[in-house]
Amino acid sequence: MTSVLEKVYFAAGGACLFYYLMLGAFARFGLNMSWLWLVAAAVLALSGLACRAALPGWVRAAWRALLAAGALLLAALLGLVISGMHAAPPADLDAVIVLGARVEADGEPSRALRQRVETAAAYLQANPDAIAVASGGQGADEPVSEAACIREALIAAGIAPERIRLEDRSATTAENLAFSRALLDAQGDSVGIVTNNYHVWRAVALARRAGYADVHGIAAPYAGVTLPHFMVREAACLVAEWLRGNL
């Protein structure tokens, strides 16, 4: 007889598999780590099959305890991600750092990068004494550096070129912040980190670890069907940053 728990496992696993397949349709938007959902589907399916297997009681208990611990850890990490999703900075910051994201093959900013630029431009227009650091290197499949793309988009939005500094060597968020620090007074300047909402908590935490004394998140809006993926990916990235010693 099928148990309720078995049905829950298979239903959740099926949902993860469906979401993984749906994410495949968005591959051209630069999604990565979508395999997390396939792994989750496999784990849940195995858990459902285990309900039917003749396993010792201690094995069942240990497996369920492991799943519960994993779920609690994920919930805690997602809580951190969510806590940064509506970050709004104070007025009159000395500088904002616009974190890079993928540049399209035609040199235009991707959706995520465009949202970051628009948010940064709005802040810079409202706070004319603030400067901007455009931060991001050039990936193998990008025609220009992310920093150069940000700079051109900010200029197109009406931001004067002399207000924009360029950091075009970084390949990770930690490097964005470490390399941008050389262009600012990290101890004396008040700094806003402009990035998509799901990325704010990690970016600010890395900035504090990198030595920024007065740092604030500036959340660029991001919504849609891919948002759950990016939130779960951020949770995994928090673990990875901790293992690397960055957090």
Secondary structure, 3 states (H helix, E strand, C coil): CCCHHHHHHHHHHHHHHHHHHHHHCCHHHCCCCCHHHHHHHHHHHHHHHHCCCCCCHHHHHHHHHHHHHHHHHHHHHHHHHHHCCCCCCCCCCCEEEEECCCECCCCCECHHHHHHHHHHHHHHHHCCCCEEEEECCCCCCCCCCHHHHHHHHHHHCCCCHHHEEEECCCCCHHHHHHHHHCCCCCCCCEEEEEEEHHHHHHHHHHHHHCCCCEEEEEEECCCCCCHHHHHHHHHHHHHHHHHHCCC
